[in-house]
Amino acid sequence: MPDSEQWKNKPSEGRSANHFELAFTESEFLIDFGQLYDETSEPLIHTRIVMTPRSAKTLARMMQEIVEQFEGTVGPIR
């Protein structure tokens, strides 16, 4: 996992997401990221990531590891 200094040197566009939609086909996993402002409106989807099943599994493992690191440092996520 890169440290904070490595993140500062990578050009990127940050987007906030509080809404996620997941799907798969035989050969791809799809993740839509978006914003949901209230429960009565439609979410605004701003980014779709398409990846192979192997990449999706790698991402799932990495997410689990970073959540465990976070909880070990900051405390449990409710």
URFEN-V287220 format. One record per pair of residues at least 12 apart in sequence whose C-alpha atoms are under 10 Angstrom apart, sorted by the first residue. I is the first residue (numbers start at 1). GAP is how many residues later the second one is. If there is no record, write none. Layout:
((I:GAP) (I:GAP))
//
This chain:
((1:61) (1:64) (1:65) (15:18) (15:19) (15:20) (15:31) (15:32) (16:17) (16:18) (16:19) (16:30) (17:15) (17:16) (17:17) (17:18) (17:19) (17:27) (17:28) (17:29) (17:30) (18:15) (18:16) (18:17) (18:18) (18:19) (18:25) (19:13) (19:14) (19:15) (19:16) (19:17) (19:18) (19:24) (19:25) (19:26) (20:12) (20:13) (20:14) (20:15) (20:16) (20:23) (20:25) (20:27) (20:28) (21:12) (21:13) (21:24) (21:27) (22:26) (22:27) (23:27) (24:26) (24:27) (24:28) (24:29) (25:27) (25:28) (26:26) (26:27) (27:24) (27:25) (27:26) (27:27) (28:21) (28:22) (28:23) (28:24) (28:25) (28:26) (28:27) (28:28) (29:20) (29:21) (29:22) (29:23) (29:24) (29:25) (29:26) (29:27) (29:28) (30:18) (30:19) (30:20) (30:21) (30:22) (30:23) (30:26) (31:16) (31:17) (31:18) (31:19) (31:20) (31:25) (32:12) (32:13) (32:14) (32:15) (32:16) (32:17) (32:18) (33:12) (33:13) (33:14) (33:15) (33:16) (34:12) (34:13) (34:14))
//
